[in-house]
C-alpha cells in the first residue's frame, strides 16, 4: 500500500479566485404526518454552511454519519434543493438557475457516489456507462466517443478488454475506477467525492486516493472530498471542514486542524482515529462517546447560529455554548 506524502498537501496555497463559493447554505426537509399530511417537523440537515474551494484544491468535509456532509454535496448540485443561501461557481450564482442553465453547470461539476455497486447500471456495459454523459451532453461525435472512452479507461488503469463487460464482472475497486472514469468524461473542473472510498478495503483505498491525486495534479481538478475517515482525509486534503449536527464547526488548513484542533467535537473526532503503535497513543485523548443531537425539530424551532472566531490565518472555529 502506498499512501501519498502529506507534506505535498501542506505546501498548497491557492492565490486564485475560488472556483466554488458557498455562503450561508441552508437545506431542510419537511416531515409530514397525519391523515392530511401536514408538515409537523423539519430535518435541519444543513445550517448556514460557508466555505470556498480554489482551483486544484481539495477541501475535505468530515464528520459522523448524519452530520449533513452528503447533503451539502447534493445541495451544490441541486439534487437536494437548498432553502436559502448562495452557491457560486466561477462567479455565477447557481441557486435559481433554469434547468438548461443547471445542465450546463453539471458538465463542469461531477459526483462520485459512495457505493460503486449501486451507482452503475447493471444492464449497461462499461463502455456505455462511461460514454453516457458525453451522449447526453452532446460532447462528441459517435466516432470520437469510443476513442475517448478507451482513453478514460487507460487513465484509471483499466484496459480495452473491459469495454464490453458488465459491472458485475468487476471488483469494488475496479467499479470505483469506472465511476471515476465516468466523472472525468466531461472534463469537469470540480468533482464531489461522496464517501468514494468508504466501501473499499485499505489497500484499494490507497490506490484510488493516489489515482485521484494524480488526476488532480494533471488536470487541476478541485475536489470536495466527503468522508468520515480522518486517516484518509489527512492524506488527501489541503483544507478540512468539520461538520457537527448540520453545521460547520471548524475549518482550516489540514495541518492546523489536525495538530491544533479547537472545537471540542474536532478533538473527539481526531481522538477516535486508531493508532497502531501504543507508544504514540495519547493517554489524555477524549474519546467521543456522545450521540449527535437530533436535527429533527418542530416547525416552530428557530436555530441559533453561534459566530466563528479566527484562531490563526485561514483557521476558524465556531463558538460553543
Residue, then its C-alpha position, 0 to 999 in steps of 0.5 A: x500500500x502506498x499512501x501519498x506524502x502529506x507534506x505535498x498537501x501542506x505546501x498548497x496555497x491557492x492565490x486564485x479566485x475560488x472556483x466554488x463559493x458557498x455562503x450561508x447554505x441552508x437545506x431542510x426537509x419537511x416531515x409530514x404526518x397525519x391523515x392530511x399530511x401536514x408538515x409537523x417537523x423539519x430535518x435541519x440537515x444543513x445550517x448556514x454552511x460557508x466555505x470556498x474551494x480554489x482551483x486544484x484544491x481539495x477541501x475535505x468535509x468530515x464528520x459522523x454519519x448524519x452530520x449533513x456532509x452528503x447533503x451539502x454535496x447534493x445541495x451544490x448540485x441541486x439534487x437536494x434543493x437548498x432553502x436559502x443561501x448562495x452557491x457560486x461557481x466561477x462567479x455565477x450564482x447557481x441557486x435559481x438557475x433554469x434547468x438548461x442553465x443547471x445542465x450546463x453547470x453539471x458538465x463542469x461539476x461531477x459526483x462520485x457516489x459512495x457505493x460503486x455497486x449501486x451507482x452503475x447500471x447493471x444492464x449497461x456495459x462499461x463502455x456505455x456507462x462511461x460514454x453516457x454523459x458525453x451522449x447526453x451532453x452532446x460532447x462528441x461525435x459517435x466516432x470520437x466517443x469510443x476513442x475517448x472512452x478507451x482513453x478514460x479507461x487507460x487513465x484509471x488503469x483499466x484496459x480495452x478488454x473491459x469495454x464490453x463487460x458488465x459491472x458485475x464482472x468487476x471488483x469494488x475497486x475496479x467499479x470505483x475506477x469506472x465511476x471515476x472514469x465516468x466523472x472525468x468524461x466531461x472534463x469537469x473542473x470540480x468533482x464531489x467525492x461522496x464517501x468514494x472510498x468508504x466501501x473499499x478495503x485499505x489497500x484499494x483505498x490507497x490506490x484510488x486516493x493516489x489515482x485521484x491525486x494524480x488526476x488532480x495534479x494533471x488536470x487541476x481538478x478541485x475536489x470536495x472530498x466527503x468522508x468520515x475517515x480522518x486517516x484518509x482525509x489527512x492524506x488527501x486534503x489541503x483544507x478540512x471542514x468539520x461538520x457537527x449536527x448540520x453545521x460547520x464547526x471548524x475549518x482550516x488548513x489540514x495541518x492546523x486542524x489536525x495538530x491544533x484542533x479547537x472545537x471540542x467535537x474536532x478533538x473527539x473526532x481526531x481522538x477516535x482515529x486508531x493508532x497502531x503503535x501504543x507508544x504514540x497513543x495519547x493517554x489524555x485523548x477524549x474519546x467521543x462517546x456522545x450521540x449527535x443531537x437530533x436535527x429533527x425539530x418542530x416547525x416552530x424551532x428557530x436555530x441559533x447560529x453561534x459566530x466563528x472566531x479566527x484562531x490563526x490565518x485561514x483557521x476558524x472555529x465556531x463558538x460553543x455554548 
